[in-house]
């Protein structure tokens, strides 16, 4: 029996791969700088024992520490493998720095440095290097490290009064008021330091789409899925005759806060761990969008995107096998099936939140 091993298509063309990595590298650095600046300019509560400059310094320290530690881990691994050739030029440092920056950007400013270091170690070594490095891993390495930190150090990373947490309380009947301008500018208690100004993230999103670093069939489908579900759930639960204001507030908070836009820009289109054909990319994006909204709507977690993307990574091989041939007919069937599924999930989530699903199920069952 003869075994043949090779890298996935993403690393076949090294020049094209490096160009994409470097473009992503530039985008991450811009977001990192923007995060520090926004922290420095943000308002802090009058009762707080820290200043905005303290927050900016903490964010900067997290970004630098994560990047340096990620590079150090990869260098030591290369030394143990006696293969340090890639570090002879800056090319070899781009992907390790990207992974470190992503992990730091996905954690809140309350993260202790030792938790950040452990998250980087788990993400880089266990999530990437043990699989063979870039091009071989199954799960997004940055999300592996962040999930480890969130599960193992939940108390240290806990935040209160984030927009998504307030939204959950609003669903429970509490009266909550959101300031739209502050949501767009990023002046709120965020779940991750990278999920700050949606304006900055939107500009980076356009840039990465134009440079073809991310795929709109994945990122765009994901955003559309979240938009449809949030509008449907909001309409079922908050619509008053002639008044869409509360529904739109529900949609807005879900779309522009948390990791929704950050995930669409940097996470969901990660080329190594995502599917390969247009149909499978659409399915993948819908699965992640549905999974995330189920967690946000029904689960105890306020975010859900990290779990959703890792779940999508896990079923990517299965999704890839569902489409034997990519053609116009298959594309139409895939889109129709995904639309039906999203609409059914939207109605189900809306009715569950309203506690009417058993009643509706009994009526539908009685009709047959």
Secondary structure as UniProt FT lines:
FT   HELIX           9..11
FT   HELIX           14..41
FT   TURN            46..47
FT   HELIX           52..80
FT   TURN            81..82
FT   HELIX           85..88
FT   HELIX           91..105
FT   TURN            109..110
FT   HELIX           113..121
FT   HELIX           122..126
FT   TURN            127..128
FT   HELIX           129..131
FT   TURN            134..136
FT   HELIX           141..152
FT   HELIX           154..157
FT   HELIX           163..171
FT   TURN            172..173
FT   HELIX           180..185
FT   TURN            193..194
FT   HELIX           198..210
FT   TURN            211..212
FT   HELIX           216..238
FT   TURN            241..242
FT   HELIX           245..256
FT   TURN            258..259
FT   HELIX           260..262
FT   HELIX           263..267
FT   TURN            268..269
FT   TURN            271..273
FT   HELIX           278..298
FT   HELIX           305..322
FT   HELIX           328..353
FT   TURN            354..355
FT   HELIX           357..367
//
